[in-house]
């Protein structure tokens, strides 16, 4: 899990040095007003809950990262040549280093972090073939797992109760943008009549694993289904044509208006 966070200390020293190094010379004409963009981005990365926390603060000037503080290293590191003298200056100031090194504990004890660690959203699991191929043809079975949180999840494929590992490919974890994730895990196979495939999902939000099955239909069942679909479409077509002819005849036959007898 990644969380954006702003450190307690003001980074006036670092930003001042950046401005001093990168601001234009005073000899510029007065009618020129250059604009600069200074950014500071602090990140908290969590692994296995709060067991391991990695903190990094990045300093960016005009969309170029100059330097960053890496908690695993414990000091500032230059990302570009312009950031090298700034990193050296900050690393020479013990009070600044101590404050940034303590940021790991501030990340770990943040109220927002404890709230997100308790959040659980159940995954939605669906299984379907990638292509509508008949039996004994190469295909991919897709296990779609979506809308879950946190991101830790295990997805396994089984064929006739035997786990398949060699021909399994995954998209990896995908962020949905709403604090949930999704993943597609595909099994490459040649379906045979009578086979049963199942996708098993384990997630912290589930009391027990969720299993969704996909059964291979026989050729006769596939033919019956296609025949049923064809008959339904044909019947629907006849119904539409019949309704069209009926309404056209209704409009084409004007009704006779009764006339009054003259007295």
C-alpha positions in Angstrom: 0.0 0.0 0.0 1.2 3.5 -0.8 0.1 6.6 1.1 1.0 10.2 0.3 2.0 12.2 3.4 3.4 15.6 4.2 6.2 15.7 6.8 5.9 17.8 9.9 9.0 19.9 9.3 9.0 22.8 6.9 11.5 22.3 4.1 12.4 26.0 3.9 16.1 25.2 3.9 16.0 22.8 1.0 13.7 25.0 -1.1 15.7 28.1 -0.4 18.8 26.4 -1.6 17.0 25.2 -4.7 15.8 28.7 -5.5 19.2 30.2 -4.9 20.8 27.7 -7.3 18.2 27.7 -10.0 16.7 31.2 -10.0 17.7 33.4 -13.0 20.4 36.1 -12.6 19.4 39.5 -11.4 20.5 41.1 -14.6 17.4 39.9 -16.5 15.1 42.7 -17.9 12.4 43.7 -15.6 9.6 42.9 -18.1 10.5 39.2 -18.0 8.7 37.3 -15.3 9.8 33.7 -15.3 7.6 31.2 -13.5 8.9 28.2 -11.6 7.2 25.1 -10.1 8.5 23.6 -6.9 7.1 20.3 -5.6 7.7 18.2 -2.6 6.1 14.7 -2.6 6.3 12.5 0.5 5.4 8.8 0.2 4.8 6.0 2.7 5.1 2.5 1.3 3.7 -0.4 3.5 4.7 -4.1 3.1 2.7 -6.8 4.9 0.7 -4.4 6.9 3.0 -2.1 8.9 5.7 -4.8 9.3 8.0 -2.9 6.9 7.6 0.8 6.1 9.6 2.6 3.5 9.5 6.4 3.4 10.7 8.6 0.6 10.4 12.4 0.1 11.1 13.7 -3.4 12.0 17.3 -4.3 11.0 18.4 -7.8 11.8 21.6 -9.6 10.1 22.4 -13.0 9.0 18.7 -13.4 12.6 17.5 -12.8 13.4 15.5 -9.7 16.5 16.9 -8.0 16.9 14.8 -4.9 15.1 12.6 -2.5 15.3 11.3 1.0 15.3 7.5 1.2 14.5 5.9 4.6 16.3 2.7 3.7 19.5 4.7 3.1 18.9 7.2 5.9 20.0 10.3 4.0 19.3 12.5 1.0 20.4 11.2 -2.4 20.9 13.3 -5.5 18.8 12.3 -8.5 20.3 14.9 -10.8 23.5 16.9 -10.9 21.6 20.0 -9.8 20.5 18.2 -6.7 23.9 17.0 -5.6 25.1 20.1 -3.7 21.6 20.4 -2.0 21.8 16.8 -0.9 25.3 17.3 0.5 24.2 20.4 2.4 21.1 18.6 3.9 23.1 15.5 4.9 25.5 17.7 6.9 22.6 19.0 9.1 21.9 16.4 11.8 18.6 17.8 13.0 17.1 17.6 9.5 18.3 14.0 9.1 16.9 13.0 12.5 13.6 14.5 11.6 13.4 12.7 8.3 14.5 9.4 9.7 11.7 9.6 12.3 9.2 9.9 9.4 9.0 6.1 9.2 7.3 6.0 12.6 5.0 8.8 11.7 3.9 6.9 8.7 3.4 3.7 10.7 1.3 5.5 13.4 -0.8 7.6 11.1 -4.5 7.3 11.8 -5.3 7.0 8.1 -3.0 4.0 7.8 -4.7 2.1 10.7 -8.1 2.7 9.0 -6.9 1.4 5.6 -5.3 -1.7 7.2 -8.7 -2.6 8.6 -10.6 -2.1 5.3 -11.8 -5.2 3.6 -13.7 -5.5 0.3 -14.8 -8.9 -1.1 -13.7 -9.9 -4.6 -16.1 -10.6 -7.4 -15.1 -13.7 -9.4 -16.3 -14.7 -12.9 -15.0 -17.4 -15.2 -15.4 -17.4 -19.0 -13.6 -18.6 -22.2 -11.7 -15.9 -24.1 -13.1 -17.2 -27.4 -16.3 -19.1 -28.3 -14.4 -22.0 -29.7 -15.8 -25.6 -30.1 -14.2 -28.5 -28.2 -10.7 -29.7 -28.8 -9.5 -26.3 -30.0 -6.9 -24.1 -28.3 -8.4 -21.5 -26.0 -7.8 -19.5 -22.9 -10.1 -19.7 -19.8 -10.2 -16.3 -18.0 -10.7 -15.9 -14.2 -11.7 -12.3 -13.6 -11.3 -11.2 -10.0 -12.3 -7.6 -9.4 -13.3 -5.0 -6.8 -11.2 -6.3 -3.9 -9.2 -4.7 -1.2 -6.4 -5.1 0.1 -4.3 -6.0 -2.9 -2.9 -9.3 -1.5 -4.7 -12.1 -3.3 -4.1 -15.7 -4.5 -5.7 -17.2 -7.6 -5.4 -20.8 -8.6 -6.6 -22.8 -11.6 -7.8 -26.5 -11.3 -8.7 -29.0 -14.0 -10.7 -32.0 -12.8 -9.6 -31.1 -9.2 -5.9 -31.1 -10.2 -4.1 -27.8 -9.9 -2.7 -26.3 -13.1 0.5 -24.2 -12.8 2.5 -24.5 -16.0 0.1 -22.8 -18.5 -1.2 -20.0 -16.2 -0.6 -16.4 -17.1 -1.6 -13.3 -15.1 -2.0 -9.6 -15.8 -0.7 -8.7 -12.4 -2.5 -6.4 -9.9 -4.4 -3.6 -11.6 -5.6 -0.5 -9.6 -9.2 0.5 -10.4 -8.7 4.1 -9.1 -11.3 3.7 -6.3 -9.1 2.0 -3.7 -9.9 -1.5 -5.1 -8.0 -3.8 -7.4 -8.6 -6.3 -10.2 -6.6 -9.1 -11.8 -7.1 -11.5 -14.7 -5.6 -15.0 -14.4 -5.8 -17.1 -17.6 -5.3 -20.8 -18.2 -4.2 -21.9 -21.6 -5.9 -25.2 -22.5 -7.7 -27.4 -25.1 -11.1 -28.1 -23.5 -12.3 -31.7 -23.7 -15.8 -33.1 -23.3 -16.7 -33.7 -19.7 -13.9 -31.7 -18.1 -14.5 -29.4 -15.2 -12.3 -26.3 -14.7 -12.4 -24.2 -11.5 -10.9 -21.0 -10.3 -10.1 -20.7 -6.6 -9.6 -17.3 -5.0 -8.2 -16.6 -1.5 -8.3 -13.1 0.0 -8.1 -11.6 3.5 -11.8 -10.5 3.2 -13.0 -14.1 2.8 -13.6 -16.5 5.6 -12.9 -19.4 3.2 -11.7 -19.6 -0.5 -14.2 -18.9 -3.3 -14.4 -21.4 -6.1 -16.1 -20.8 -9.5 -16.5 -23.7 -11.9 -16.7 -23.8 -15.7 -17.9 -27.1 -17.2 -17.1 -28.1 -20.8 -20.3 -28.6 -22.8 -20.5 -31.6 -25.1 -20.8 -31.2 -28.9 -24.4 -32.2 -28.7 -25.2 -29.7 -26.0 -23.4 -27.0 -28.0 -25.4 -27.9 -31.1 -28.7 -27.9 -29.2 -27.9 -24.5 -27.8 -27.1 -23.1 -31.2 -30.2 -24.7 -32.6 -32.3 -23.1 -29.8 -30.7 -19.7 -30.4 -31.4 -20.0 -34.2 -35.0 -21.0 -33.7 -35.5 -18.1 -31.3 -34.0 -15.6 -33.7 -36.0 -17.0 -36.6 -39.3 -16.8 -34.6 -38.5 -13.2 -33.5 -37.9 -12.3 -37.2 -41.2 -13.7 -38.3 -43.0 -11.9 -35.4 -41.4 -8.5 -36.5 -42.4 -9.1 -40.1 -45.9 -10.1 -39.2 -46.4 -7.0 -37.0 -45.0 -4.8 -39.8 -47.5 -6.2 -42.4 -50.4 -5.9 -40.0 -49.8 -2.3 -39.1 -49.2 -1.4 -42.8 -52.5 -2.9 -43.8 -54.3 -1.1 -41.0 -53.0 2.2 -42.4 -53.8 1.3 -46.0 -57.5 0.6 -45.5 -59.4 3.8 -44.7 -62.6 3.4 -42.8 -66.0 4.3 -44.3 -67.6 7.2 -42.6 -71.4 6.8 -42.1 -73.6 9.4 -43.9 -76.7 10.9 -42.6 -80.0 10.4 -44.4 -81.5 13.6 -45.7 -85.0 14.1 -44.4 
